[in-house]
Structures are given as C-alpha cells and as structure tokens.
Amino acid sequence: MPDTFLSHQPLINRQNRILANRLCLRLPDGATPRDVTSTLENLADVWPTGEKPIFINSGQVPWDAELLEGNMPSSVTLELPGAAFTGPDAAALISRLQATQASLCLMVDEHFKAALSSGVTFRFIGLDARRFTPPQLRSLAAQTQPHGIGVAFNVSDQQGFQDCLNAGLNAAASWFFTKPSDKPAKAINPAQAQIIRVLNLVRKNADVKEIEAALKQDVTLSYKLLRYINSVGFGLSCEIQSFRHAVTILGYEKLGKWLSLLLATASKDPMAQAQMHTALFRARLMELLGPGLVDKSEYDNLFITGAFSMLETLLGLSMDTALEAMSLPEPINDALLGRGGVYSSFLDLAIACEGEDGEAIASQAGMLGLSADAFNQALMKALTFAETIEF
C-alpha cells in the first residue's frame, strides 16, 4: 500500500460550533480504491468513538463499489462526486449504495443531477466553495436542499463562510478561524492576566499556598481548572477535589500543561470553541509524536507549544506580546516565534496537516522520521482527545 497521509478540516455550523470533521486522504498518483479502504482499516483501533460525523474525502481515486467494502465505522460519511453516477460502472455502484446503510455526501459537480435521480439517499450535499460564486451557491443550495443537509468545503475566509450561510448552507469546512486579527489588542485582558499569573507561579514551582491564594482570587478559574482536570479526556482514575490534591497527583509540570489551556476560556471570540478544539488537537498531536524523538521530560513542552500556537488568535495579541507575559522555556518560545529549534518541526507538521499539500505533510513527517501509518495513528488519537475534553 502506498504512503497515504491524512489532513483534516472541521465543519463549522451556524452557531460557530464544530458539526463534524473531515479527513482527506492525500493519496499518491495511481492509488486504487483498495488503498483507500486499507488506510481506513488501519485506523480502526484509533477511530473516534464520538457521534460527530467524520467525512472521508478520497481525492482523485476513481469511485466504484470496492470503496464500500470492509467495515466502516458508523460515524463515517463518504464523499462521492456526481461523476461516479455516470459511465459503465455506475449501475453496480448505485446498486451497492442502495443496499448499504452508509452515510453519504454527494459532491456537486456537472453530473450531480444524475446522482440525485439515481434513487440513492444522501445525508449531505457538499459544495466546493472555491468553484462557485455567492449567487451560484444560493442557486445550488436551493436545488439540493430537499435532498440533504447542505455543507461547503474549502472556504477561504470569514466572508466566504458568511456567504455560504447566507446561501442557505448549514455548515462550512475551513481554517479561516485560525487566522489572527489584523488589529491585535495592545494588552492582555484582566481574566487572561490572572490565568497567566497562576501559570507563572506553577512554572516557577511556587509554594502551593501561594498558588492557592492566587486561584482563590478567581473562583471561576478554580472551578474551570478542576472541571478541566477531571474531564474524561484527562484519564485520571480518581477525582481531583482541590488544587493541593491536583499538585499531589499530577505534579507542577503536568498541572502547568493543563493550566496553560485555560487561557482559551478567557476568549470572547465567537469562534472560541473551534479555536480551542484546534489548539487541543495541535497540542495532543505534538505530544504524541514526541516518543523516541525527544526526552520524556519534554512531552509536556511539546503539548504547550501546540496549545500556545493559537495564542495570537485566542488572545487577540501578537505572539511577542503574549509570550512576554509568560515564563516559558526557550525552545517553546523559539518554535512559537519562528526561530526554529527542537520543537519547530513538530509544530510545522501539526499545521501542515491542516492544509491540502500532501507532499508538505509527507516532507515534514519525513524530517521527523515518521511513517505515514505512525503519523495517521497520532492524528486520529489527537482528534479523539480534542473531541473528548470538556469545557
């Protein structure tokens, strides 16, 4: 089986929440339907168990009935081009689709009307936003609305997202929400400053009483921290009941790792949930890629680097301003400020898998000596982690 690297996109709904996730298989030229099913089968043990749909885009691989072989997880939604419903193999595919219970997304192209008249049921109707103007989106949404939930892919920016919603579509997939503001704030707001104060105390190994006193100045912060640590994704065998208990069970380093993520809870951005999901994904992915490549003592630093890679967007500050207020190890600062260093390759890979360049993902993974299977496994585990953590 040829090397197949995954990339991913979140689908954002009208409430600015993540409705579903999309996995794109970056397959090499000449890949076959069997390569697609083999890639998915290799991920069976790490597939997210949540209820959110996971769209599967198989790139340019020709669609035929073989793509429906094997046991697909119930959360999978397969993207099919309208062109798959024309040509000599269409009848066999239609027959197989009519017999399956698979969730399907019809991708609109010049043949989509043939697909709509085939008798196959589609849960979603997908449009590539790059191919259509806003008026065309409105027209297509009106035509396809009776046949499935309308979603758009590859939305370029906030305006494009709004155009899709105005057209009548229900969600759009993109990374527009990760872009920092053109007009960053000049200072950290009070809620963010208090979190940073506690974080710095933890990183300096201050006395527990001093840290507890700082936490007690913000009851909401204390509540969020304990709720966060006790979430399912943290995987503890007992419930943490106090900050002192947290220090005893976790130690300062791991507590600092989780406290760092609370910065995002101070964000007032309408896209805060999607932004935080992205920060969590990057953080966990980088941490999972660490074994064998960095010392075990640096895993938490990889996590924090991934989490803080979204600081410009989450805090509305320039990265320089955000980092000035924090006492972070130099390798973290170097990676976040684009100065290279030991963590930068991990961060570059985490960001590359949000794009469409399969060669870039393969190149970055190769720099770390990672196989496609090892990277894809880590990606799926990171996605599960981001989905599991409660806020």
Sine and cosine of phi, psi and omega as CSV:
sin_phi,cos_phi,sin_psi,cos_psi,sin_omega,cos_omega
0.00,0.00,0.77,-0.63,0.00,-1.00
-0.93,0.38,0.39,-0.92,0.03,-1.00
-0.89,0.46,0.81,-0.59,0.02,-1.00
-0.81,-0.59,0.91,-0.42,0.02,-1.00
-0.99,-0.17,0.59,-0.81,0.01,-1.00
-1.00,-0.07,0.55,-0.84,0.28,-0.96
-0.80,-0.60,0.22,-0.98,-0.08,-1.00
-0.59,-0.81,0.39,-0.92,0.07,-1.00
-0.63,-0.77,0.61,-0.79,0.15,-0.99
-1.00,-0.02,0.54,-0.84,0.12,-0.99
-0.99,-0.16,0.87,-0.50,-0.07,-1.00
-0.98,-0.19,0.76,-0.65,-0.03,-1.00
-1.00,-0.07,-0.14,-0.99,-0.07,-1.00
-0.92,0.39,-0.36,0.93,0.02,-1.00
-1.00,-0.04,0.20,0.98,0.00,-1.00
0.89,0.45,0.48,0.88,0.05,-1.00
-0.95,-0.32,0.35,-0.94,0.03,-1.00
-0.99,0.15,0.92,-0.40,-0.01,-1.00
-0.99,0.16,-0.62,0.79,-0.08,-1.00
-0.33,-0.95,0.10,-1.00,0.09,-1.00
-0.83,-0.56,0.46,-0.89,-0.02,-1.00
-0.85,-0.53,0.79,-0.62,0.09,-1.00
-0.96,-0.30,0.78,-0.63,0.06,-1.00
-0.94,-0.35,0.82,-0.57,0.03,-1.00
-1.00,0.07,0.91,-0.41,0.00,-1.00
-1.00,0.02,0.99,0.12,-0.09,-1.00
-1.00,0.01,0.56,-0.83,0.06,-1.00
-0.96,0.28,0.26,-0.97,0.05,-1.00
-0.85,0.53,0.62,-0.78,0.03,-1.00
1.00,0.06,0.06,1.00,0.00,-1.00
-0.91,0.41,0.48,-0.88,-0.07,-1.00
-0.92,-0.40,0.24,-0.97,0.08,-1.00
-0.83,0.56,-0.57,0.82,0.01,-1.00
-0.90,0.44,-0.55,0.84,0.05,-1.00
-0.90,0.44,-0.59,0.80,0.03,-1.00
-0.91,0.41,-0.78,0.63,-0.04,-1.00
-0.91,0.41,-0.57,0.82,0.03,-1.00
-0.91,0.42,-0.65,0.76,0.02,-1.00
-0.88,0.48,-0.70,0.72,0.00,-1.00
-0.93,0.37,-0.62,0.79,0.01,-1.00
-0.89,0.45,-0.58,0.82,0.01,-1.00
-0.92,0.38,-0.26,0.97,-0.02,-1.00
-0.98,-0.20,0.07,1.00,-0.11,-0.99
-0.84,0.55,-0.62,0.78,-0.07,-1.00
-0.96,0.26,-0.28,0.96,-0.05,-1.00
-0.87,-0.49,0.28,0.96,-0.04,-1.00
-0.95,0.31,0.70,-0.71,0.02,-1.00
-0.84,0.54,0.64,-0.77,-0.05,-1.00
-0.99,-0.12,0.03,1.00,0.00,-1.00
-0.95,0.32,0.06,-1.00,-0.07,-1.00
-1.00,-0.05,-0.16,0.99,-0.02,-1.00
-0.92,0.40,0.70,-0.71,0.06,-1.00
-0.88,0.47,0.54,-0.84,0.12,-0.99
-0.86,-0.51,0.94,-0.35,0.00,-1.00
-0.97,0.23,0.64,-0.77,0.03,-1.00
-0.89,-0.46,0.89,-0.46,0.08,-1.00
-0.96,-0.30,0.86,-0.50,-0.08,-1.00
-0.99,-0.17,0.34,0.94,0.09,-1.00
0.91,0.42,-0.72,-0.69,-0.09,-1.00
-1.00,-0.07,0.15,0.99,0.00,-1.00
-0.90,0.44,0.78,-0.63,-0.01,-1.00
-0.88,0.48,0.73,-0.68,-0.02,-1.00
-0.99,0.17,0.76,-0.65,0.18,-0.98
-0.49,-0.87,0.02,-1.00,-0.09,-1.00
-0.88,0.48,-0.38,0.92,-0.03,-1.00
-0.90,0.44,-0.45,0.90,0.01,-1.00
-0.93,0.38,-0.21,0.98,0.01,-1.00
-0.99,-0.16,0.04,1.00,0.02,-1.00
-0.97,0.26,0.37,-0.93,0.02,-1.00
1.00,0.06,0.14,-0.99,-0.01,-1.00
-1.00,-0.08,0.96,-0.29,0.03,-1.00
-1.00,0.09,0.69,-0.73,0.12,-0.99
-0.84,0.55,0.51,-0.86,-0.07,-1.00
-0.90,0.44,-0.37,0.93,-0.03,-1.00
-0.99,0.14,-0.12,0.99,-0.06,-1.00
-0.95,0.30,0.72,-0.69,0.19,-0.98
-0.86,-0.50,0.88,-0.47,-0.06,-1.00
-1.00,0.03,0.75,-0.66,0.05,-1.00
-1.00,0.00,0.82,-0.57,0.01,-1.00
-0.86,-0.50,0.72,-0.69,0.11,-0.99
-0.98,0.21,0.49,-0.87,0.05,-1.00
-0.85,0.53,-0.49,0.87,-0.03,-1.00
-0.89,0.46,-0.38,0.93,0.01,-1.00
-0.91,0.40,-0.27,0.96,-0.05,-1.00
-0.99,-0.13,0.26,0.97,0.09,-1.00
-0.80,-0.60,0.29,-0.96,0.04,-1.00
1.00,-0.07,0.06,-1.00,-0.13,-0.99
-0.93,0.37,-0.41,0.91,-0.04,-1.00
-1.00,-0.08,0.02,1.00,-0.11,-0.99
-0.90,0.43,-0.65,0.76,-0.07,-1.00
-0.88,0.48,-0.68,0.73,-0.01,-1.00
-0.92,0.40,-0.64,0.77,0.02,-1.00
-0.91,0.41,-0.71,0.71,-0.01,-1.00
-0.87,0.49,-0.68,0.73,0.01,-1.00
-0.88,0.47,-0.67,0.74,0.00,-1.00
-0.93,0.37,-0.64,0.77,0.00,-1.00
-0.92,0.39,-0.61,0.79,0.00,-1.00
-0.93,0.38,-0.43,0.90,-0.02,-1.00
-1.00,0.00,-0.25,0.97,-0.07,-1.00
-1.00,-0.06,0.34,-0.94,0.08,-1.00
-0.98,-0.21,0.21,0.98,-0.06,-1.00
-0.89,0.45,0.60,-0.80,0.11,-0.99
-0.98,0.18,0.75,-0.66,-0.14,-0.99
-0.82,-0.58,0.55,-0.84,0.12,-0.99
-0.83,-0.57,0.90,-0.44,0.04,-1.00
-0.99,0.11,0.85,-0.53,0.06,-1.00
-1.00,0.05,0.82,-0.57,-0.09,-1.00
-0.96,0.29,0.81,-0.58,0.14,-0.99
-0.58,-0.81,-0.26,-0.97,-0.06,-1.00
-0.93,0.37,-0.18,0.98,-0.02,-1.00
-0.94,-0.34,0.18,0.98,-0.16,-0.99
-0.91,0.42,-0.46,0.89,-0.01,-1.00
-0.91,0.40,-0.56,0.83,0.07,-1.00
-0.90,0.44,-0.62,0.78,0.01,-1.00
-0.92,0.39,-0.66,0.75,-0.02,-1.00
-0.91,0.42,-0.44,0.90,-0.02,-1.00
-0.99,-0.10,0.15,0.99,-0.10,-1.00
-0.99,0.14,-0.26,0.97,-0.08,-1.00
1.00,-0.02,-0.01,1.00,0.03,-1.00
-0.99,0.12,0.63,-0.77,0.01,-1.00
-1.00,-0.05,0.77,-0.64,0.02,-1.00
-0.91,-0.42,0.75,-0.66,0.06,-1.00
-0.98,0.18,-0.58,0.82,-0.03,-1.00
-0.78,-0.63,0.47,-0.88,0.17,-0.99
-0.88,-0.48,0.85,-0.52,-0.09,-1.00
-0.94,-0.34,0.62,-0.78,0.05,-1.00
-0.80,-0.59,0.67,-0.74,0.12,-0.99
-0.99,0.11,0.95,-0.31,-0.13,-0.99
-0.87,0.50,-0.39,0.92,-0.03,-1.00
-0.95,0.32,-0.32,0.95,-0.10,-0.99
-1.00,-0.03,-0.19,0.98,-0.16,-0.99
-0.75,-0.66,0.55,-0.83,0.12,-0.99
-0.99,0.16,0.27,-0.96,0.04,-1.00
-0.81,0.58,-0.69,0.72,0.05,-1.00
-0.88,0.48,-0.62,0.79,0.03,-1.00
-0.92,0.40,-0.60,0.80,0.05,-1.00
-0.88,0.47,-0.68,0.73,0.00,-1.00
-0.90,0.44,-0.67,0.74,-0.01,-1.00
-0.90,0.43,-0.72,0.69,-0.02,-1.00
-0.92,0.38,-0.62,0.78,0.03,-1.00
-0.88,0.47,-0.65,0.76,0.02,-1.00
-0.91,0.41,-0.62,0.79,-0.02,-1.00
-0.95,0.33,-0.58,0.81,-0.13,-0.99
-0.99,-0.15,-0.21,0.98,-0.10,-1.00
-0.80,0.60,-0.64,0.76,0.00,-1.00
-0.92,0.38,-0.24,0.97,-0.14,-0.99
-0.98,-0.20,-0.14,0.99,-0.01,-1.00
0.19,-0.98,0.13,-0.99,0.02,-1.00
-0.97,0.25,0.83,-0.56,-0.07,-1.00
-0.99,0.15,0.80,-0.60,0.05,-1.00
-0.71,-0.70,0.46,-0.89,0.02,-1.00
-0.88,-0.48,0.51,-0.86,0.03,-1.00
-0.87,-0.50,0.38,-0.93,0.10,-0.99
0.86,0.51,0.71,0.70,0.07,-1.00
-0.97,0.23,0.72,-0.69,-0.18,-0.98
-1.00,0.09,-0.54,0.84,-0.09,-1.00
-0.39,-0.92,-0.02,-1.00,-0.04,-1.00
-0.86,0.50,-0.64,0.77,0.02,-1.00
-0.91,0.43,-0.64,0.77,0.05,-1.00
-0.89,0.46,-0.62,0.78,0.06,-1.00
-0.88,0.47,-0.71,0.70,0.00,-1.00
-0.91,0.40,-0.60,0.80,0.05,-1.00
-0.87,0.49,-0.65,0.76,0.00,-1.00
-0.91,0.41,-0.67,0.74,0.03,-1.00
-0.92,0.39,-0.65,0.76,0.02,-1.00
-0.90,0.44,-0.48,0.88,0.01,-1.00
-0.96,0.27,-0.22,0.98,0.00,-1.00
0.96,-0.27,0.08,1.00,0.05,-1.00
-0.98,0.21,0.41,-0.91,-0.12,-0.99
-1.00,-0.05,-0.38,0.92,-0.04,-1.00
-0.32,-0.95,0.31,-0.95,0.01,-1.00
-0.59,-0.81,0.61,-0.79,0.00,-1.00
-0.98,-0.20,0.77,-0.63,-0.03,-1.00
-0.08,-1.00,0.08,-1.00,0.11,-0.99
-0.87,-0.49,0.37,0.93,-0.03,-1.00
-0.85,0.52,-0.48,0.88,-0.08,-1.00
-0.97,0.22,-0.13,0.99,0.03,-1.00
-1.00,0.03,-0.13,0.99,-0.05,-1.00
-0.98,0.21,0.75,-0.66,0.00,-1.00
-0.93,0.36,0.35,-0.94,-0.01,-1.00
-0.90,0.43,0.56,-0.83,0.07,-1.00
-0.94,0.34,-0.35,0.94,-0.02,-1.00
-0.81,-0.58,0.99,0.17,-0.04,-1.00
-0.90,0.44,0.47,-0.88,0.05,-1.00
-0.92,0.38,0.35,-0.94,-0.02,-1.00
-1.00,-0.04,-0.28,0.96,-0.05,-1.00
-0.51,-0.86,0.33,-0.94,0.05,-1.00
-0.98,0.21,0.68,-0.73,-0.01,-1.00
-0.97,0.26,0.28,-0.96,-0.10,-0.99
-0.84,0.55,-0.64,0.77,-0.01,-1.00
-0.90,0.43,-0.68,0.74,0.03,-1.00
-0.91,0.41,-0.63,0.78,-0.03,-1.00
-0.89,0.46,-0.62,0.79,0.00,-1.00
-0.92,0.39,-0.66,0.76,0.03,-1.00
-0.89,0.46,-0.69,0.72,0.00,-1.00
-0.90,0.44,-0.61,0.79,0.03,-1.00
-0.87,0.50,-0.72,0.69,0.00,-1.00
-0.92,0.38,-0.66,0.75,0.02,-1.00
-0.86,0.51,-0.69,0.72,0.00,-1.00
-0.90,0.43,-0.60,0.80,0.06,-1.00
-0.89,0.45,-0.67,0.75,0.01,-1.00
-0.90,0.43,-0.70,0.71,-0.04,-1.00
-0.93,0.37,-0.40,0.92,0.03,-1.00
-1.00,-0.05,0.11,0.99,0.00,-1.00
0.84,0.55,0.67,0.75,0.05,-1.00
-0.90,0.44,0.31,-0.95,0.03,-1.00
-0.86,0.50,0.62,-0.79,-0.05,-1.00
-0.84,0.55,-0.62,0.78,-0.01,-1.00
-0.88,0.47,-0.61,0.79,0.00,-1.00
-0.92,0.38,-0.64,0.77,0.01,-1.00
-0.93,0.36,-0.67,0.74,0.04,-1.00
-0.87,0.50,-0.64,0.77,0.01,-1.00
-0.89,0.45,-0.64,0.77,0.02,-1.00
-0.92,0.38,-0.63,0.77,0.01,-1.00
-0.91,0.41,-0.61,0.79,-0.05,-1.00
-0.92,0.38,-0.26,0.97,0.07,-1.00
-0.96,0.28,-0.23,0.97,0.01,-1.00
-0.64,-0.77,1.00,-0.06,-0.06,-1.00
-0.88,0.48,-0.62,0.79,0.01,-1.00
-0.87,0.49,-0.67,0.75,0.02,-1.00
-0.88,0.47,-0.69,0.72,0.01,-1.00
-0.87,0.49,-0.70,0.71,-0.01,-1.00
-0.89,0.46,-0.71,0.70,-0.03,-1.00
-0.89,0.45,-0.66,0.75,-0.03,-1.00
-0.89,0.46,-0.73,0.69,-0.02,-1.00
-0.93,0.37,-0.63,0.78,0.03,-1.00
-0.90,0.44,-0.64,0.77,0.00,-1.00
-0.90,0.44,-0.76,0.66,-0.02,-1.00
-0.90,0.44,-0.55,0.83,-0.03,-1.00
-1.00,0.06,0.07,1.00,0.00,-1.00
-0.93,0.38,0.36,-0.93,-0.07,-1.00
-0.85,0.53,-0.63,0.78,-0.08,-1.00
-0.91,0.42,-0.33,0.94,-0.03,-1.00
-0.97,0.22,-0.46,0.89,0.14,-0.99
0.96,0.29,0.44,0.90,0.02,-1.00
-0.98,0.20,0.49,-0.87,-0.01,-1.00
-1.00,0.03,-0.19,0.98,0.03,-1.00
-0.68,-0.73,0.36,-0.93,-0.02,-1.00
-0.99,0.10,0.75,-0.67,0.06,-1.00
-0.99,0.14,0.83,-0.56,-0.13,-0.99
-0.95,-0.31,-0.20,0.98,0.01,-1.00
-0.41,-0.91,0.26,-0.97,0.02,-1.00
-0.90,0.43,-0.65,0.76,0.01,-1.00
-0.87,0.49,-0.64,0.77,0.05,-1.00
-0.89,0.46,-0.65,0.76,0.01,-1.00
-0.88,0.48,-0.68,0.74,0.02,-1.00
-0.89,0.46,-0.66,0.75,-0.02,-1.00
-0.90,0.44,-0.70,0.71,-0.07,-1.00
-0.98,0.21,-0.67,0.74,-0.16,-0.99
-0.99,-0.15,-0.58,0.82,-0.16,-0.99
1.00,0.06,0.26,-0.97,-0.11,-0.99
-0.93,0.38,-0.64,0.77,-0.10,-1.00
-0.90,0.44,-0.76,0.65,-0.02,-1.00
-0.93,0.36,-0.55,0.83,0.05,-1.00
-0.91,0.42,-0.64,0.77,0.06,-1.00
-0.89,0.45,-0.59,0.81,0.03,-1.00
-0.86,0.51,-0.70,0.71,-0.04,-1.00
-0.98,0.19,-0.56,0.83,0.05,-1.00
-0.89,0.45,-0.53,0.84,-0.01,-1.00
-0.87,0.50,-0.54,0.84,-0.03,-1.00
-0.96,0.28,-0.31,0.95,0.01,-1.00
-0.93,0.38,-0.28,0.96,0.07,-1.00
-0.82,0.58,-0.58,0.81,-0.04,-1.00
-0.93,0.37,-0.43,0.90,-0.03,-1.00
-0.94,0.33,-0.23,0.97,0.03,-1.00
-1.00,0.03,-0.04,1.00,-0.02,-1.00
-0.96,0.28,0.65,-0.76,0.04,-1.00
-0.96,-0.28,0.10,1.00,-0.02,-1.00
-0.91,0.41,0.69,-0.72,0.04,-1.00
-0.84,0.54,-0.41,0.91,-0.02,-1.00
-0.99,-0.11,0.30,0.95,-0.12,-0.99
-0.85,0.53,-0.63,0.78,-0.03,-1.00
-0.90,0.43,-0.71,0.71,0.01,-1.00
-0.92,0.39,-0.61,0.79,0.03,-1.00
-0.90,0.43,-0.67,0.74,-0.01,-1.00
-0.92,0.38,-0.62,0.79,0.06,-1.00
-0.85,0.53,-0.67,0.74,0.01,-1.00
-0.91,0.41,-0.68,0.73,0.02,-1.00
-0.88,0.47,-0.68,0.74,0.03,-1.00
-0.90,0.44,-0.67,0.74,0.01,-1.00
-0.88,0.48,-0.77,0.64,-0.01,-1.00
-0.87,0.50,-0.68,0.74,-0.04,-1.00
-0.88,0.48,-0.78,0.63,-0.05,-1.00
-0.93,0.38,-0.62,0.78,0.02,-1.00
-0.87,0.49,-0.74,0.67,0.00,-1.00
-0.88,0.47,-0.64,0.76,0.02,-1.00
-0.89,0.46,-0.67,0.74,-0.02,-1.00
-0.93,0.37,-0.45,0.89,-0.01,-1.00
-0.99,0.13,-0.14,0.99,-0.09,-1.00
-0.94,0.33,-0.64,0.77,-0.09,-1.00
-0.81,0.59,0.76,-0.65,-0.01,-1.00
1.00,0.07,-0.21,0.98,-0.04,-1.00
-0.91,-0.42,-0.50,0.87,0.10,-0.99
-0.71,-0.71,0.27,-0.96,0.03,-1.00
-0.91,0.42,0.51,-0.86,-0.03,-1.00
-0.83,0.56,-0.52,0.85,-0.01,-1.00
-0.92,0.40,-0.23,0.97,-0.04,-1.00
-0.99,-0.17,-0.02,1.00,-0.01,-1.00
-0.86,0.51,-0.69,0.72,-0.01,-1.00
-0.90,0.44,-0.57,0.82,0.04,-1.00
-0.91,0.41,-0.61,0.79,0.08,-1.00
-0.89,0.46,-0.68,0.73,0.02,-1.00
-0.86,0.51,-0.75,0.67,-0.03,-1.00
-0.91,0.42,-0.61,0.79,0.04,-1.00
-0.87,0.50,-0.71,0.70,0.03,-1.00
-0.90,0.44,-0.69,0.73,0.00,-1.00
-0.89,0.45,-0.68,0.73,-0.05,-1.00
-0.98,0.18,-0.13,0.99,0.05,-1.00
-0.91,0.43,-0.26,0.97,0.03,-1.00
-0.98,-0.19,0.16,0.99,-0.10,-1.00
-0.87,0.50,-0.65,0.76,-0.01,-1.00
-0.84,0.55,-0.66,0.75,-0.01,-1.00
-0.98,0.20,-0.70,0.71,-0.07,-1.00
-0.92,0.38,-0.63,0.78,-0.05,-1.00
-0.99,-0.14,-0.21,0.98,-0.05,-1.00
0.94,0.35,0.43,0.90,-0.03,-1.00
-0.87,-0.49,0.36,-0.93,0.18,-0.98
-0.93,0.37,0.45,-0.89,-0.03,-1.00
-0.88,0.48,-0.62,0.78,0.03,-1.00
-0.84,0.55,-0.74,0.67,-0.04,-1.00
-0.91,0.42,-0.66,0.75,-0.02,-1.00
-0.89,0.45,-0.68,0.74,-0.08,-1.00
-0.97,0.23,-0.43,0.90,0.01,-1.00
-0.85,0.52,-0.52,0.86,-0.07,-1.00
-0.99,0.12,-0.11,0.99,-0.12,-0.99
-0.88,-0.48,0.51,-0.86,0.05,-1.00
-0.99,-0.15,1.00,0.06,-0.05,-1.00
-0.93,-0.37,0.48,-0.88,0.06,-1.00
-0.87,0.50,0.52,-0.86,-0.06,-1.00
-0.85,0.53,-0.64,0.77,0.01,-1.00
-0.87,0.49,-0.55,0.83,0.06,-1.00
-0.92,0.39,-0.75,0.66,0.03,-1.00
-0.85,0.52,-0.68,0.73,-0.02,-1.00
-0.86,0.51,-0.73,0.69,-0.02,-1.00
-0.90,0.43,-0.68,0.73,-0.06,-1.00
-0.95,0.32,-0.46,0.89,-0.01,-1.00
-0.99,-0.12,0.14,0.99,0.06,-1.00
0.96,0.29,0.44,0.90,-0.03,-1.00
-0.99,-0.14,0.22,0.98,-0.01,-1.00
0.99,0.15,-0.51,-0.86,0.00,-1.00
0.98,-0.18,0.05,-1.00,-0.16,-0.99
-0.91,0.41,-0.48,0.88,-0.06,-1.00
-1.00,-0.05,-0.16,0.99,-0.14,-0.99
-0.91,0.41,-0.60,0.80,0.00,-1.00
-0.91,0.41,-0.58,0.81,0.05,-1.00
-0.91,0.42,-0.71,0.71,-0.01,-1.00
-0.92,0.40,-0.66,0.75,0.03,-1.00
-0.86,0.51,-0.64,0.77,0.01,-1.00
-0.93,0.36,-0.67,0.74,0.01,-1.00
-0.87,0.50,-0.61,0.79,0.01,-1.00
-0.98,0.21,-0.59,0.81,-0.02,-1.00
-0.87,0.49,-0.56,0.83,-0.05,-1.00
-0.98,0.22,0.04,1.00,0.16,-0.99
-1.00,-0.06,-0.06,1.00,-0.04,-1.00
-0.97,-0.25,-0.17,-0.98,-0.08,-1.00
-0.94,-0.33,0.02,1.00,-0.08,-1.00
-1.00,-0.03,0.99,-0.12,0.00,-1.00
-0.89,0.46,-0.56,0.83,0.01,-1.00
-0.92,0.39,-0.58,0.81,0.03,-1.00
-0.92,0.39,-0.65,0.76,0.04,-1.00
-0.89,0.45,-0.73,0.68,0.00,-1.00
-0.88,0.48,-0.64,0.77,-0.02,-1.00
-0.91,0.42,-0.72,0.69,0.00,-1.00
-0.91,0.42,-0.64,0.77,0.05,-1.00
-0.90,0.43,-0.64,0.77,0.01,-1.00
-0.89,0.46,-0.58,0.82,0.02,-1.00
-0.88,0.47,-0.47,0.88,0.01,-1.00
-0.99,-0.10,0.00,1.00,0.00,-1.00
0.96,0.28,0.47,0.89,-0.06,-1.00
-0.99,-0.14,0.70,-0.72,0.12,-0.99
-0.98,0.21,0.29,-0.96,0.04,-1.00
-0.87,0.49,-0.66,0.75,-0.03,-1.00
-0.91,0.42,-0.68,0.73,0.00,-1.00
-0.90,0.44,-0.67,0.75,0.01,-1.00
-0.92,0.40,-0.72,0.69,-0.04,-1.00
-0.89,0.46,-0.62,0.78,0.04,-1.00
-0.88,0.48,-0.71,0.71,0.01,-1.00
-0.90,0.43,-0.64,0.77,0.01,-1.00
-0.87,0.50,-0.72,0.70,-0.03,-1.00
-0.92,0.40,-0.62,0.78,0.05,-1.00
-0.91,0.42,-0.63,0.78,0.02,-1.00
-0.92,0.40,-0.62,0.78,0.04,-1.00
-0.90,0.44,-0.68,0.73,0.04,-1.00
-0.87,0.49,-0.69,0.72,0.00,-1.00
-0.87,0.49,-0.74,0.67,-0.02,-1.00
-0.89,0.45,-0.56,0.83,0.01,-1.00
-0.96,0.27,-0.47,0.88,-0.13,-0.99
-0.99,0.11,-0.61,0.79,-0.07,-1.00
-0.86,0.50,0.71,-0.70,0.02,-1.00
-0.98,-0.18,0.54,-0.84,0.04,-1.00
-0.88,-0.47,0.00,0.00,0.00,0.00
